[in-house]
Amino acid sequence: MNVRRFPGLISLLAMTAALPAPALAAQTPAAATSLRPLLAHSSWLGIRASAASLHGKVVLVDVFTFDCINCQNVTPHLRALYRTRGTDLAIVGVHTPETPYERERANVVANLAKQGVVWPVAIDNDGMLWNAYGVAAWPTELIFDRHGTLRKTVVGDSQGALVDATVKQLLAER
C-alpha cells in the first residue's frame, strides 16, 4: 500500500506505534486501589508476594519493563530503599513487557539478575496488572500504606525524593 496517498493513515499508524503494548488492551473502568489484584496474580519470579508477607508493611510496587532505560534509572534507588528501610517496607516488581524480547522469561531472569533486582517480581505479560492499576507509562511506582491502600502513584524516573518522602511518611503512620 502506498501510504503517501493516505496521509491520515500515517498519523494513525504513528499514534498506534507510540502506545505501549499493554495500553492496547481493554482498560478497566476504575483503577484498583488495593493490593488485591497483585496478590491474586499467578505468574511470579522467585518468591511470590503473599498477603502474609506484605501484612502490616508499606508496599512499593514498581511497574517496569527491564529494557526501559527510565526503569533502569529507578532500580538503583529501589535497591537502596530495599537495603535501608528494613522489614517495614516491601518492594514488589511488576514486569509488564513492551516488546516480544521482554516477554521471554529467560530474558527477564537474566536482565533482572544483571540489574540486581532481588525482590519478588510478577510477570505481567498479558497486561492484567497494568490495566488493573490504570498504569499508563513505565516506570510507575504504586505506594501502598500498611493497610494495603494505594496512597501515591509516582510516574517516571528522577522521582526519588518524592518516593522517599512518601515511604517515610507511610512508615511513620501506624
N, C-alpha and C positions, 0 to 999 in steps of 0.2 A: 504494500500500500504506500502511496506517495503522501507522506504526512504534510508536505508543503501545501497541498490542496485543502487541507483541513486544519487551519491554524488553531481552532478551538480544541482540537484533539491533542495538540502538543501541550497546551495548558493543562488539560485534564490528565494527560499522562505524567506530566511533571508533578502535579499535585498528588497523584496517587503514589508515585515513586518516593515522594518525600515523607509519606506517612510511615511510621514504624509498623512492622508486620502485625503485632497484636492489636493495633488500633483498627485494623481492617475487620476484626471480629466484632460481633454484636456487643454493644455496650450494655451493662446493666443499668436500670433506671436510677438507682441511688448507690453511691459508693458505700462499701462496708465500713463500719466504724469500730469493729471489734476484731479480735484475733480468730474468731470462728472459722472464716474461710481458710486461713493459713493452717490452722490445726486440723482441718478436715482434708487437707491436700495429701495425696498418696505417694508422690514421687519425690524422693529425697536423696541427697548425697550425704554420706556419713550418718550421724545420729539424727533421727527425726525429732523435730521440736514437738513437745507434748504439753498438754495443759499442766501437768505436774512439773515439768522442767521450767516453765515460764511463770508459774504461780507466784504472785507477790513481787514480781520483778518489773522494772521498767524494760520495755522491749523495743529495740530499734530494728525495724525491718528494712533492709536495703534491697530495693528493686533495681536490678542491674543486668547487663549482659557483659561477658568477660572481655569482648573485643572492643568495647566502647572506651575511648580514651578518657572521657569525662568520668566514667565509672571507675576506671583505674586510678584517677586522681583522688577519688574518695577513699579508696581502700587503705592507704597508709593511716589516714585519720581513724578509720574504723578499727584497724589493728591496735592503735594507741589507746582508743577507748576501751577495747576488749581487755587490754593488759592493765589499765589503771583504774577502772571503775569497779572492780571487784565483783562479788557474786550477786549484787543487787541489779545489775544490768545484764540483759541477754541481747545478743545480736543474732539475727537470723537473716540469711540472704534469700532472695527470690530471683533466680536466674531466668529471665524472660528473653529468649534469643531473638535477634533480628534477622540473622542470615542462616542458611542451611548449615554452614560450618559450625555455627554456635549451637545448633540443635544436637550435635553429636556428643553423646555422654562422655566419651573418651577425651574429646577436646575440652569439654568443661572441666573434667577432673584435672587434666594436665595444666590448664591455664590457671585454675584456682590454686593449685599447689605452687605454681610459679609466683603467684601474687601473694601467697601467704595467708589465704583465707582458711581459717580453722573452725569456724562456727558452722552450724547446720545450714544447708542450702536446699531450698525447694526447687525442683526442676519444673518450670512453668512453660513447657514447650507449646501448649495449646492456648496460653494467654489467659487462663481462667482467673488466676490471682491478679494479674494486671487489670483485667476488666472488673473483678470484684471490688478492688480498691480504687477504681477510677483513675488509674495511673495514665499519664499522657506522654511521659518522657523519661529517658534514662539520664542519670540516676535519679531515683526518687527514694527518699528516706521517710518511712512512716514511723512515728514515735508514739508508743502506747504507754499509758500510765500503769501503775501496779495493779489496777483492776481490769486491765485489758481493754481500755477505752482509748481510741485514737485521739491524741491531743494535738499533734502537729504533723504536717506534711511539708517536707523540705525538698524542693526540686532543683537539681543541678549540682555541680561541684562548687568548690570555693565557698561553702556554707558552713564550714567547721565551727565558727563562733556561734552561729545560731543553733546548731545541733548540740554543741557543748552546753550552752545556756539552758536549752530545753531539757536535756538529760539531767543537768544539775538541779533544776527546779523540780522535776518529777521525782528525782531521788530523795529530795528533801521532804516531799509530801509523804504522809503516812496514811 
